């Protein structure tokens, strides 16, 4: 069973600060997804990274997939209160051995203070 | 194109009653996932269904829980004889196909067992 550890578990910062959160595993993934879940809502897919070393940017969010495809990071520049939420990483299922389930990481709960 | 719909959004049940949670996938999507999220925790996979078929139910408790996705109508997650530990947010997500990398979440049903 692949385990995804996300760090830090909790993060509280002031508006305008930069931050990085991490998603780590001992397994190699063919791809990895990042989601953001706002309070009281379902998760929303932010990005899928596929290639080792890949960097994708989504406005102030920068996603990187590790060279070995075992880890990923999310960097937020100049955080805003709207960035508050639970950030989750998950590798899309491969369908091997009849497994189709998404296994989500433990999550990083981010709070951006005004 | 309407998103994934879940109802009810909030459900209160007494111990021993049954809970029925409904999920209508996005138009054109024939695959549904159900997840459970305990307070302050991440998402845990429960079951993956296609129309009229359960594909992967490895995350669902063997007793009291069942899921279906009939040819017509929404997917239903049914919890019989609810207990306090069933209190959680239940999310469904729909996908256009297996292993498609796309998964769109509904807003969730918050179940409270008193």
Interface residues (C-beta under 8 A of the other chain):
Chain A: X31 X33 X40 X41 X42 X43 X44 X45 X48 X86 X88 X92 X93 X94 X95 X98 X99 X100 X101 X102 X103 X104 X105 X106 X107 X109
Chain B: X4 X33 X35 X40 X41 X42 X43 X44 X45 X48 X55 X56 X58 X59 X91 X93 X98 X99 X101 X102 X103 X104 X105 X106 X107 X108
